[in-house]
Amino acid sequence: MLKLSKNLLALGLTKEVINANTSRESLLSQAAENKRLMPMEREKLHFSIVENLKEVIFQTDQAGQLTFLNSAWTEITGFSLDESLGKNFLEFIHPDDHLLHWKKFQSLIQSHQHECHHHLRCLTKNGSFGWLEVYACVISIEENTSIVIAGTLNDITRHKHREQHLRAQKSAISVLAESTSLKEAIPKVMQTICQSLEWVRGEFWSAAEQPKVLRCFESWQMPVFPVPEFEAVTRDITFVPGMGVPGQVWVSGETIWIADVTKDSSFCRAKIAAAVGLYGAFAIPIIAEDEMLGVMIFFSRRSQQPDTDLLQVMAVIGCQLGQFIKRKQAEEELQRQNLSLQFQLNQAAEYVRSLLPPPLTGALSIEQQFVPSLQLGGDIFDYYWLDSNNLVVYLLDVAGHGVRSALLSVSLLNLLRTQSLYNTDFYQPWTVLAELNRVFQINDNGNDYFTIWYGVYNQVNRQLVYAGAGHPPAILLSANPAAAPITKLSTENLPIGILSDSEFDDDSCEIPLGSTLYIFSDGAYEIPQPIDKNWELNAFVNFLADYQKSGNGSLEEILDHIQSMNNNKALDDDFSLLKINFA
């Protein structure tokens, strides 16, 4: 236990806590002068040094009653020495910190520790709470064997508040980074600010629902401090710009601090605030790109003096929240446009599907599968009898995706179905391709060209005349052992629309009885595979051949296999597949 004389106690503590404003040289000079002074003069010098310190020097008895304080106590807390001496130190400590302080001092008194160091909140005369850094030790007085506790109190309120402000800012940024919507983010931001700053309620006001009418859209309050009456009034009230605290901030774009809302004439909820115990408040604008997006108001259970540091931090949070709101508004608008576009694409896909021919039955049968991609490509196909013996069948694929590509494919179907092309012999595939190429040319943006496979089958002589323009070949699978098991039917022609003076050729072959012809678009085999590769044409052809040999051949099963390879039923491109069975 430290033993000091009563007259040297203050000076001994002073040497430990001398503030940076008193230089070491000055202190040594005072100590040297002290040796030449009489006892009475030395005591006066000690008292003068102690009184001029910025730190509080305190002393309590074993029961915690304050027995000594220097003038710094009044500067920090606002309480005079006469108001404080003789009272228990706990009376000036925040209730939530009573237990911490009591345990620390009991440890000293019971000699479990020689000294202690901790932070606690202290009550100030204006009703607010500050932060103190406490250093204390047990001492004994030579003339008295009783135990007393002495030490220093350093005002760290500003430092603690700065920590709170930075914690609030960091937490708010984290919330915004993790939130996926405004409805999720705003209450969480208010919650983290209230919890970091020890304020009890937050409100977000906006005119998003009705122009020039401010309404509270979201609020958050400490669960231990419910204010249902205040909440009910808040939800029912509205402000026009310029009216009330939200309206004033909305018009000025500046922060507002109200020390006590119950005494503020512009705060129309003052009466109910007093009834539920809300006093201090501040309001900040939420602005982004010079657009006022909202106002946030926070409330405290006690009167609060303006804190410029806090307002600066909150202004930064307000800007960050404003940027988040604008970003989410842009995302929501994009999502809305995407939903609208997807609706249009779905409608267009259903329209295209409605134009496709039904399956054909009889001695010559045709099965078909059409699955549009999410973005809707430009696939379309048709088959019909030109006369009682000749069947025309074609499948085309317009470049690109979306409604534009779909509309062009529908226009092409109508032209071919109604045989509206001039100077065209629809029994001769090359003339069809040549006239299509004359009418449809690629535009300046690289759109409006397409690939096509077009064929005419004569069921009397079993001859198929066909032509392709940049399109995947049709695959003929023969059941005749004397014939090639797999034959690719294609011609070396450019896609329609690439060159205006392109020439087109066609070809022909005899179809063995019992053969099967597959016609498809590239969406049937361009399926992404590991290591950035696609399932190639030859692999798809071999798959069709193996599938045919197995006795299967259902187009739905083929589609299921391709979707499983894609790991998703939604394909990147339209899937179009025709299967023609020749009896």
TITOR-652696 format. One line per field, with one value per residue (C-alpha): residue number from 1; x, y, z. Coordinates in steps of 0.05 Angstrom, whole numbers. Layout:
REM TITOR-652696
resi <- NUM:...
c1 <- X:...
c2 <- Y:...
c3 <- Z:...
//
This chain:
REM TITOR-652696
resi <- 1:2:3:4:5:6:7:8:9:10:11:12:13:14:15:16:17:18:19:20:21:22:23:24:25:26:27:28:29:30:31:32:33:34:35:36:37:38:39:40:41:42:43:44:45:46:47:48:49:50:51:52:53:54:55:56:57:58:59:60:61:62:63:64:65:66:67:68:69:70:71:72:73:74:75:76:77:78:79:80:81:82:83:84:85:86:87:88:89:90:91:92:93:94:95:96:97:98:99:100:101:102:103:104:105:106:107:108:109:110:111:112:113:114:115:116:117:118:119:120:121:122:123:124:125:126:127:128:129:130:131:132:133:134:135:136:137:138:139:140:141:142:143:144:145:146:147:148:149:150:151:152:153:154:155:156:157:158:159:160:161:162:163:164:165:166:167:168:169:170:171:172:173:174:175:176:177:178:179:180:181:182:183:184:185:186:187:188:189:190:191:192:193:194:195:196:197:198:199:200:201:202:203:204:205:206:207:208:209:210:211:212:213:214:215:216:217:218:219:220:221:222:223:224:225:226:227:228:229:230:231:232:233:234:235:236:237:238:239:240:241:242:243:244:245:246:247:248:249:250:251:252:253:254:255:256:257:258:259:260:261:262:263:264:265:266:267:268:269:270:271:272:273:274:275:276:277:278:279:280:281:282:283:284:285:286:287:288:289:290:291:292:293:294:295:296:297:298:299:300:301:302:303:304:305:306:307:308:309:310:311:312:313:314:315:316:317:318:319:320:321:322:323:324:325:326:327:328:329:330:331:332:333:334:335:336:337:338:339:340:341:342:343:344:345:346:347:348:349:350:351:352:353:354:355:356:357:358:359:360:361:362:363:364:365:366:367:368:369:370:371:372:373:374:375:376:377:378:379:380:381:382:383:384:385:386:387:388:389:390:391:392:393:394:395:396:397:398:399:400:401:402:403:404:405:406:407:408:409:410:411:412:413:414:415:416:417:418:419:420:421:422:423:424:425:426:427:428:429:430:431:432:433:434:435:436:437:438:439:440:441:442:443:444:445:446:447:448:449:450:451:452:453:454:455:456:457:458:459:460:461:462:463:464:465:466:467:468:469:470:471:472:473:474:475:476:477:478:479:480:481:482:483:484:485:486:487:488:489:490:491:492:493:494:495:496:497:498:499:500:501:502:503:504:505:506:507:508:509:510:511:512:513:514:515:516:517:518:519:520:521:522:523:524:525:526:527:528:529:530:531:532:533:534:535:536:537:538:539:540:541:542:543:544:545:546:547:548:549:550:551:552:553:554:555:556:557:558:559:560:561:562:563:564:565:566:567:568:569:570:571:572:573:574:575:576:577:578:579:580:581:582:583
c1 <- 0:27:42:44:38:-27:6:45:-13:-37:34:50:-10:5:73:38:-15:17:-16:21:8:57:127:176:226:172:156:230:238:177:206:273:238:197:259:272:201:172:120:62:88:100:28:4:48:22:-49:-36:-7:-64:-116:-86:-86:-134:-144:-188:-152:-200:-200:-254:-261:-272:-347:-338:-353:-316:-268:-224:-233:-195:-227:-221:-280:-326:-298:-313:-379:-408:-420:-387:-342:-394:-446:-401:-357:-388:-430:-418:-378:-432:-482:-442:-433:-480:-525:-502:-430:-444:-427:-362:-338:-359:-322:-259:-258:-275:-216:-171:-200:-194:-121:-134:-102:-54:-85:-140:-152:-220:-268:-337:-392:-405:-465:-458:-499:-534:-563:-516:-463:-389:-334:-278:-214:-203:-135:-139:-98:-103:-63:-56:-44:13:-29:-88:-90:-155:-155:-172:-174:-143:-130:-143:-202:-186:-241:-242:-312:-289:-246:-303:-352:-304:-300:-376:-382:-331:-364:-432:-403:-368:-429:-474:-427:-427:-503:-508:-457:-497:-568:-605:-663:-683:-735:-681:-626:-660:-685:-617:-579:-623:-613:-538:-534:-578:-540:-472:-491:-537:-596:-664:-704:-693:-742:-737:-782:-792:-839:-831:-903:-935:-897:-889:-919:-869:-888:-850:-836:-791:-774:-734:-731:-695:-735:-724:-755:-820:-861:-924:-962:-908:-903:-978:-977:-916:-949:-1011:-976:-951:-912:-905:-835:-817:-864:-839:-769:-772:-799:-746:-689:-722:-722:-655:-615:-580:-575:-616:-600:-653:-628:-699:-757:-807:-788:-782:-840:-826:-833:-908:-901:-871:-928:-927:-851:-851:-901:-858:-791:-759:-718:-655:-658:-621:-643:-600:-616:-607:-580:-549:-533:-566:-632:-666:-684:-705:-694:-671:-686:-656:-681:-649:-680:-646:-631:-569:-525:-503:-446:-413:-368:-429:-465:-404:-402:-477:-472:-423:-471:-528:-488:-471:-544:-565:-517:-544:-616:-599:-563:-622:-671:-630:-629:-703:-717:-672:-708:-775:-752:-725:-790:-827:-780:-786:-861:-857:-809:-855:-913:-872:-850:-922:-941:-885:-906:-978:-955:-917:-950:-978:-945:-957:-982:-989:-942:-895:-896:-863:-850:-825:-797:-791:-764:-749:-691:-704:-681:-720:-679:-700:-717:-779:-799:-855:-877:-936:-956:-944:-989:-1011:-941:-892:-878:-838:-801:-754:-723:-691:-653:-650:-586:-592:-643:-705:-769:-735:-707:-773:-813:-767:-773:-850:-847:-806:-854:-913:-877:-860:-926:-966:-914:-910:-839:-834:-801:-795:-806:-821:-805:-733:-697:-642:-694:-726:-658:-639:-702:-698:-627:-650:-705:-669:-600:-559:-566:-512:-515:-501:-573:-627:-588:-607:-591:-640:-646:-701:-722:-777:-793:-830:-863:-873:-800:-773:-728:-709:-684:-652:-609:-576:-552:-502:-547:-527:-536:-597:-579:-606:-603:-615:-645:-620:-557:-534:-537:-492:-517:-507:-511:-503:-547:-521:-497:-441:-481:-472:-526:-582:-567:-492:-477:-528:-499:-491:-508:-543:-541:-584:-574:-616:-616:-660:-690:-687:-750:-750:-701:-705:-686:-668:-669:-647:-616:-548:-582:-591:-516:-480:-485:-429:-384:-326:-262:-299:-319:-385:-417:-399:-441:-408:-420:-494:-499:-468:-515:-575:-550:-538:-605:-639:-605:-627:-699:-716:-718:-771:-756:-775:-721:-670:-689:-684:-614:-591:-620:-585:-519:-534:-548:-607:-673:-666:-620:-577:-608:-674:-679:-714:-714:-755:-757:-785:-800:-804:-846
c2 <- 0:69:114:189:248:285:349:312:270:320:334:260:248:310:283:222:259:325:347:358:433:434:421:376:433:476:420:409:484:484:424:460:522:478:458:530:544:541:486:535:561:490:472:533:514:443:468:516:461:413:466:483:412:392:323:312:290:255:220:177:141:67:76:113:184:238:273:311:341:393:447:405:365:425:440:369:353:422:404:450:422:440:400:340:331:286:249:179:174:127:184:215:150:124:70:19:28:24:-50:-42:15:-20:-84:-45:-6:-67:-103:-46:-44:-119:-115:-159:-105:-48:-3:-2:29:31:74:95:144:202:246:320:376:390:320:289:236:242:191:187:148:126:112:95:64:52:97:106:170:172:206:159:84:87:66:116:111:166:175:215:224:243:269:222:241:269:208:160:198:196:120:116:158:117:53:79:97:31:-9:31:19:-55:-57:-23:-71:-132:-107:-126:-76:-9:-42:-85:-32:29:-2:-37:28:64:6:5:81:80:23:53:123:100:137:103:117:130:151:154:206:208:236:174:153:221:281:340:300:274:211:166:103:66:71:34:39:5:-56:-36:32:20:82:56:121:162:111:115:190:189:141:184:251:281:344:388:413:469:445:410:383:335:390:440:392:373:446:469:406:420:381:404:393:402:399:386:372:382:456:467:503:472:402:387:321:356:337:263:264:292:239:181:211:233:297:307:299:311:306:295:300:239:268:238:274:337:300:300:228:230:255:214:235:205:214:209:198:261:331:334:392:400:355:381:319:274:315:312:236:231:275:224:167:207:212:138:120:168:133:65:88:114:49:7:51:40:-35:-37:2:-45:-104:-73:-63:-134:-162:-121:-145:-217:-210:-184:-241:-292:-263:-263:-335:-357:-321:-356:-422:-410:-403:-468:-526:-585:-654:-690:-761:-814:-853:-793:-765:-705:-693:-625:-592:-518:-489:-414:-388:-337:-282:-312:-324:-322:-395:-414:-473:-496:-555:-562:-596:-557:-607:-678:-707:-652:-632:-569:-566:-512:-485:-416:-379:-303:-274:-244:-249:-213:-187:-158:-226:-260:-210:-220:-295:-288:-243:-296:-351:-311:-297:-370:-397:-352:-360:-285:-282:-257:-297:-357:-430:-459:-529:-506:-489:-447:-398:-389:-373:-326:-285:-282:-257:-203:-179:-184:-154:-144:-74:-25:-53:-124:-148:-178:-235:-308:-380:-429:-502:-511:-577:-605:-680:-718:-779:-813:-817:-808:-751:-695:-629:-584:-523:-493:-421:-421:-469:-534:-594:-638:-708:-768:-833:-892:-959:-991:-1031:-1017:-942:-896:-898:-823:-771:-696:-657:-587:-539:-489:-424:-360:-340:-298:-224:-225:-208:-180:-215:-284:-344:-405:-478:-536:-611:-674:-745:-807:-823:-898:-928:-928:-870:-812:-740:-691:-616:-569:-502:-492:-483:-559:-573:-509:-528:-500:-554:-552:-516:-466:-515:-528:-594:-597:-616:-684:-703:-685:-724:-786:-778:-777:-840:-877:-855:-879:-948:-956:-958:-892:-827:-788:-714:-700:-749:-717:-649:-676:-701:-635:-596:-642:-629:-555:-563:-518:-525:-454:-457:-400:-405:-428:-504:-525:-597:-632:-708:-734:-808:-837:-902
c3 <- 0:-19:41:32:78:74:49:-5:-30:-82:-107:-112:-156:-196:-216:-245:-284:-303:-367:-432:-425:-365:-391:-356:-349:-316:-267:-248:-238:-192:-154:-145:-120:-74:-34:-15:8:78:93:86:21:-5:10:-28:-87:-87:-86:-143:-187:-172:-187:-254:-280:-335:-305:-245:-181:-134:-68:-36:29:35:26:-39:-12:-50:-1:-50:-120:-157:-201:-265:-239:-247:-317:-340:-305:-292:-218:-167:-112:-60:-98:-104:-42:10:-42:-65:-130:-158:-159:-217:-256:-311:-281:-332:-307:-232:-227:-266:-222:-157:-176:-193:-128:-86:-117:-93:-23:-14:-38:-99:-142:-127:-179:-232:-299:-334:-374:-352:-367:-320:-310:-327:-299:-365:-365:-416:-403:-416:-415:-363:-362:-289:-257:-183:-127:-53:-7:68:106:157:210:197:185:146:73:19:-57:-98:-171:-234:-282:-353:-399:-460:-483:-550:-563:-545:-588:-646:-637:-636:-698:-737:-713:-737:-804:-813:-792:-839:-898:-881:-879:-947:-977:-953:-967:-1030:-1026:-996:-951:-921:-918:-888:-822:-813:-824:-773:-725:-730:-722:-661:-629:-644:-619:-562:-591:-586:-650:-723:-778:-854:-889:-964:-1018:-1062:-1055:-1069:-1097:-1049:-991:-940:-903:-854:-894:-845:-771:-719:-644:-587:-565:-492:-507:-545:-562:-596:-585:-618:-675:-687:-692:-737:-786:-791:-801:-867:-884:-944:-961:-913:-858:-795:-785:-845:-890:-868:-883:-949:-972:-943:-955:-889:-824:-764:-690:-637:-565:-538:-586:-529:-528:-603:-636:-705:-677:-681:-643:-582:-535:-550:-550:-479:-458:-483:-463:-528:-525:-566:-641:-705:-778:-840:-914:-960:-1025:-1088:-1153:-1127:-1118:-1050:-1035:-962:-892:-832:-760:-697:-625:-557:-488:-462:-484:-528:-544:-617:-638:-702:-707:-706:-759:-805:-799:-810:-871:-900:-883:-915:-980:-979:-967:-1023:-1071:-1048:-1060:-1130:-1146:-1122:-1159:-1223:-1209:-1196:-1260:-1298:-1267:-1285:-1356:-1358:-1332:-1384:-1438:-1415:-1417:-1488:-1506:-1476:-1514:-1578:-1565:-1556:-1620:-1658:-1628:-1650:-1722:-1725:-1761:-1722:-1727:-1792:-1792:-1846:-1891:-1883:-1813:-1782:-1708:-1682:-1620:-1609:-1544:-1546:-1505:-1450:-1497:-1556:-1618:-1690:-1703:-1742:-1787:-1831:-1874:-1921:-1986:-2048:-2084:-2070:-2082:-2062:-1991:-1975:-1908:-1883:-1819:-1813:-1759:-1758:-1727:-1658:-1603:-1581:-1610:-1672:-1693:-1678:-1720:-1779:-1774:-1773:-1835:-1871:-1852:-1879:-1944:-1955:-1930:-1977:-2033:-2041:-2068:-2140:-2196:-2150:-2164:-2096:-2123:-2135:-2070:-2103:-2131:-2063:-2031:-2087:-2082:-2005:-2013:-2061:-2014:-1947:-1939:-1876:-1846:-1823:-1753:-1777:-1766:-1809:-1840:-1829:-1845:-1876:-1898:-1951:-1983:-2027:-2024:-2079:-2048:-2116:-2138:-2066:-2090:-2042:-2072:-2020:-2009:-1948:-1936:-1880:-1841:-1806:-1852:-1848:-1824:-1861:-1822:-1869:-1848:-1913:-1901:-1973:-1961:-1919:-1848:-1839:-1894:-1885:-1933:-1945:-1999:-1997:-1996:-1955:-1905:-1934:-1934:-1929:-2002:-2050:-2111:-2079:-2123:-2094:-2113:-2093:-2092:-2091:-2066:-2063:-1996:-1979:-1949:-1873:-1869:-1820:-1834:-1778:-1791:-1735:-1716:-1684:-1616:-1615:-1608:-1587:-1514:-1469:-1440:-1390:-1410:-1453:-1508:-1542:-1558:-1632:-1692:-1703:-1631:-1638:-1704:-1672:-1613:-1661:-1696:-1631:-1604:-1668:-1664:-1592:-1616:-1581:-1619:-1582:-1591:-1519:-1495:-1541:-1512:-1441:-1456:-1484:-1425:-1377:-1413:-1407:-1332:-1342:-1378:-1403:-1464:-1490:-1559:-1590:-1596:-1661:-1684:-1739:-1748:-1814:-1819:-1889:-1888
//
